[in-house]
Amino acid sequence: MNQPQKRRQQILLEMAGIEQMEKGRLSAEFRESMREGKRVRLGPYYKHQCWEDGQNRSRRVPEEEAEQLREAVEGYHQFRQLADEYAELTIQMTREQAQGTQGKKKPG
């Protein structure tokens, strides 16, 4: 098994190890308020945004759910990066195979 084939197998194992995924992004917002004559920073307030059914969907996320959602969003982005790498390796292997067969003459 050559290096690209080994890496493809490794990528599939890494993909299988991702247990949570969620599309979109999670952001933390802070607000300022005046309390007793002092400026106070409030938050974070978490917001999850994703593109669904042709629309940008947005929802507030309670603080106690934010960390798990952050990990799921990171899982999805990691999966996409691995899928892109897998595709690039497969394209590379396909092109190498095609170049190898172009130099051979057909018996005739």
C-alpha positions, 0 to 999 in steps of 0.5 A: 500500500502506497502513502496516499492509500495509507493516508486515505485509510487513516482519514476514514478512521479519523472521520469515524472517530468524530462523534458529534457534528453540527453545521454553522458557527457559534459566536459569543456576544457581550453587551455593555450596561450601566450599573450604579454609574459604572460600565459593566460588561454582560455575557457571553450570550451565545448564538448559533447560525447556520444555512438551512433551506436557503435561509440563514437560521439563527438561535440563542443557545443557553450557556450550559449547551454552548460547549457541547455545541462548539465541539459539534461545530468543530467536528463538522469542520474537521470532517469537511477538511478530512473529506477534502483531503480524501478527495484530493488524494483520490484525485492524485491517485486517479491521475497517476493511474491514468498517466501510467496507462497512457504510456502502454500500447494496446496489443493489436 
